[in-house]
Amino acid sequence: DKCNVSTGKVLDIGTGTGEQAIFLAQKGFEVTATDVSITALEDARKRALAHEANVTFVEDNILNTKLACSFGLIIDRGCFTILPAMYKSEYSSVVGKLLAINGWFFIKVDKKKSGSLEVFTEDKRFKTFALYESSYPCTNDKIIPAVVLITQKIQ
């Protein structure tokens, strides 16, 4: 809400179960959700159908993306975290190409890997809006410390 994002085109990178994509589609966003896992996409499609959410699901590797349009909002709740360090810069370059000017990028990473967010916080194309600690539940009720970065593409 503080970012003034209430409509538009959204990309959910590494959608997994599609929870974020479904939620945003139900709020009226035009959502494209990608994942490299065909199984994850099949499950996400079923969930979207059950929730009557209109989401476009695409099998895609973000580092070799086939997507060509721009998005006003891109979210990532785990894809960046699992990428090897040597691909972090390439990832930020792709996000920069897919994100519209004045578009927003929301990313959550494991806290122990938060140093790799420098590819966004030090990139002159992006302006950091917020950077804060968070957490998320994992298997066996374990809570994983995380960091959330909200940034805007300014050039």
C-alpha positions as CSV (number, residue, x, y, z in Angstrom):
1,D,0.0,0.0,0.0
2,K,2.8,2.4,0.8
3,C,4.3,1.7,-2.6
4,N,1.0,2.7,-4.2
5,V,0.6,-0.5,-6.2
6,S,-3.0,-1.6,-6.6
7,T,-3.2,-2.7,-10.2
8,G,-1.1,-3.8,-13.1
9,K,1.1,-6.5,-14.4
10,V,2.9,-8.7,-11.9
11,L,5.6,-11.3,-12.3
12,D,6.0,-14.0,-9.6
13,I,9.4,-15.5,-10.1
14,G,9.7,-19.1,-8.7
15,T,6.0,-19.2,-7.9
16,G,6.2,-22.7,-6.3
17,T,2.7,-23.4,-5.0
18,G,1.4,-20.1,-6.5
19,E,0.2,-18.6,-3.2
20,Q,1.4,-15.1,-3.9
21,A,0.3,-15.2,-7.6
22,I,-3.2,-16.4,-6.6
23,F,-3.6,-13.8,-3.9
24,L,-2.5,-11.0,-6.2
25,A,-4.8,-12.2,-9.0
26,Q,-7.7,-12.2,-6.6
27,K,-6.9,-8.6,-5.8
28,G,-7.2,-7.7,-9.5
29,F,-3.6,-7.8,-10.7
30,E,-2.7,-9.3,-14.1
31,V,-0.3,-12.1,-12.9
32,T,2.3,-14.2,-14.7
33,A,3.8,-16.8,-12.4
34,T,7.0,-18.7,-13.4
35,D,8.9,-21.7,-12.2
36,V,11.4,-24.2,-13.6
37,S,9.4,-27.1,-12.0
38,I,6.6,-28.5,-14.1
39,T,5.3,-30.3,-11.1
40,A,5.1,-27.1,-9.1
41,L,3.3,-25.3,-11.9
42,E,0.8,-28.1,-12.3
43,D,0.0,-27.9,-8.5
44,A,-0.2,-24.1,-8.7
45,R,-2.6,-24.3,-11.6
46,K,-4.9,-26.6,-9.6
47,R,-4.8,-24.3,-6.7
48,A,-5.6,-21.3,-8.9
49,L,-8.5,-23.1,-10.4
50,A,-9.8,-24.1,-7.0
51,H,-9.6,-20.4,-5.9
52,E,-11.0,-19.1,-9.2
53,A,-7.9,-17.0,-9.7
54,N,-6.8,-16.1,-13.2
55,V,-3.0,-16.6,-13.3
56,T,-0.8,-17.2,-16.4
57,F,1.6,-20.0,-15.4
58,V,4.8,-20.3,-17.5
59,E,7.6,-22.8,-17.3
60,D,10.6,-20.6,-17.3
61,N,14.2,-20.3,-16.1
62,I,14.6,-16.6,-15.1
63,L,18.3,-16.6,-16.2
64,N,17.2,-17.7,-19.7
65,T,13.8,-16.2,-19.6
66,K,11.5,-16.2,-22.6
67,L,9.4,-13.4,-21.2
68,A,9.6,-10.2,-23.2
69,C,7.0,-7.8,-21.6
70,S,7.6,-5.4,-18.7
71,F,6.0,-5.7,-15.3
72,G,5.0,-3.0,-12.8
73,L,5.7,-5.4,-9.9
74,I,8.1,-8.4,-9.6
75,I,8.2,-10.6,-6.6
76,D,10.6,-13.3,-5.5
77,R,10.2,-15.3,-2.3
78,G,12.9,-17.8,-2.8
79,C,14.3,-18.1,-6.3
80,F,17.2,-15.7,-5.7
81,T,18.1,-17.4,-2.4
82,I,18.8,-20.7,-4.1
83,L,20.8,-19.3,-7.0
84,P,24.6,-19.9,-6.8
85,A,26.5,-16.7,-6.2
86,M,27.9,-16.6,-9.7
87,Y,24.4,-16.0,-11.1
88,K,23.2,-13.2,-8.8
89,S,24.4,-10.4,-11.1
90,E,22.9,-12.0,-14.1
91,Y,19.6,-12.4,-12.2
92,S,19.6,-8.7,-11.3
93,S,20.2,-7.8,-14.9
94,V,17.2,-9.8,-16.0
95,V,15.0,-8.3,-13.3
96,G,16.2,-4.9,-14.5
97,K,15.1,-5.7,-18.0
98,L,11.7,-7.1,-17.1
99,L,10.8,-4.4,-14.5
100,A,9.2,-1.2,-15.9
101,I,10.6,2.2,-15.0
102,N,9.1,3.2,-11.6
103,G,8.2,-0.5,-11.1
104,W,8.7,-2.3,-7.8
105,F,10.7,-5.4,-6.9
106,F,9.9,-7.2,-3.7
107,I,12.4,-10.0,-2.7
108,K,12.7,-12.2,0.4
109,V,16.0,-14.1,1.0
110,D,17.4,-16.2,3.7
111,K,19.2,-13.8,6.2
112,K,22.5,-15.7,5.8
113,K,22.4,-14.9,2.1
114,S,21.3,-11.3,2.5
115,G,24.7,-9.9,1.5
116,S,24.0,-10.9,-2.0
117,L,21.2,-8.3,-2.2
118,E,24.0,-5.8,-2.9
119,V,23.5,-6.5,-6.6
120,F,20.3,-4.4,-6.1
121,T,21.1,-2.0,-3.3
122,E,24.3,-0.9,-5.1
123,D,22.8,-0.8,-8.6
124,K,22.0,2.8,-9.7
125,R,19.0,1.6,-11.6
126,F,17.2,0.7,-8.3
127,K,16.3,2.8,-5.3
128,T,15.9,1.0,-2.0
129,F,12.6,1.7,-0.4
130,A,12.8,-0.7,2.5
131,L,15.2,-3.4,3.8
132,Y,14.1,-5.2,6.9
133,E,14.4,-8.5,8.8
134,S,11.6,-11.1,8.6
135,S,11.2,-14.8,8.8
136,Y,9.2,-17.7,7.3
137,P,8.2,-21.2,8.4
138,C,9.9,-24.2,7.1
139,T,9.6,-27.9,7.5
140,N,9.3,-29.3,11.1
141,D,7.9,-25.9,12.3
142,K,11.4,-24.4,12.0
143,I,11.4,-20.6,11.6
144,I,14.0,-19.3,9.1
145,P,15.4,-15.8,9.5
146,A,15.0,-13.8,6.3
147,V,15.6,-10.3,4.9
148,V,13.0,-8.5,2.7
149,L,14.1,-5.8,0.2
150,I,11.7,-3.5,-1.5
151,T,13.2,-1.5,-4.3
152,Q,12.0,0.6,-7.2
153,K,13.5,0.8,-10.7
154,I,14.3,4.5,-11.3
155,Q,16.2,4.3,-14.6
